[in-house]
Amino acid sequence: MSQSKSGIQAVEVAFKILKAFSRSKSELTLNEISKETGYHKSQLYRYLNSLVNIGALIKHEESTYPLWSLGPELIELGEAAFASLDVANEAKPHLIKLKDKLNETVALCIWRENGPFFVRWEKSNNLINIGLDTGSYVPLYSATGMIFRAFMPETITDPILENELEESAVDPTLLKGEIEQVKEKKLSTSNSRLIKGISAISTPIFYPSGSLAAAISVVGFEGNLDVSEDGEAVQSLIETANDISKKLGFMK
């Protein structure tokens, strides 16, 4: 087995083959893998067979030409890697930077069994007290909650939302129309919906798989916080969320 200056070449070749599937479509022919990696087809066969044997790849022979796709072992490893990612720690410096730039409170929210849950709350110099902080849950009809409504399965969010709406004055029909806009724009805004006089904007952070990792939100006084799509707050928020998603490994 050949060995390069910094490691084992066979392992590096195998990893390069696997990376071809993350850069391109989910199923590749031998010609496509050769083009993506730069390796000759005769050289690739040995690696592909080994990767199939260990479950890192699956070979599909139903079509005219054999196709390969990522296998269950690799997907299991990926899920383990996702679980080990500490979104809150990765996001912390970005939240502080955004808070300092806008001088508005910035929060990070993840999903827990009972709904959206704040894990970081970077407070601005503005004296704002809305009864929420790190360790608080927020309703699914809030600006932050709508991100989870838009990017999580309804089977998970609907039962919680139904209970929340029973105790609120929010019109459920308005939420249905709004949810499609949130999905399309990857942005949720609200004025005085959750707390009178308080505005909020929120956008998603994604894992490499494209699944929702968290929601990042900016909260401020209505009239002070500009929630318009082309405003500085919204644009800075989206940029920050994209930076965190990229840090986690998500590629558009």
Secondary structure, 3 states (H helix, E strand, C coil): CCECCCCEHHHHHHHHHHHHHHHCCCEECHHHHHHHHCCCHHHHHHHHHHHHHCCCEEEECCCCCCEEEECHHHHHHHHHHHHHCCHHHHHHHHHHHHHHHHCCEEEEEEEECCEEEEEEEECCCCCCCCCCCCCCECCCCCHHHHHHHHHCCHHHHHHHHHHHHHCCCCCHHHHHHHHHHHHHHCCEEEECCCCCCEEEEEEEEECCCCCEEEEEEEEEEECCECCCCCCHHHHHHHHHHHHHHHHHCCCC
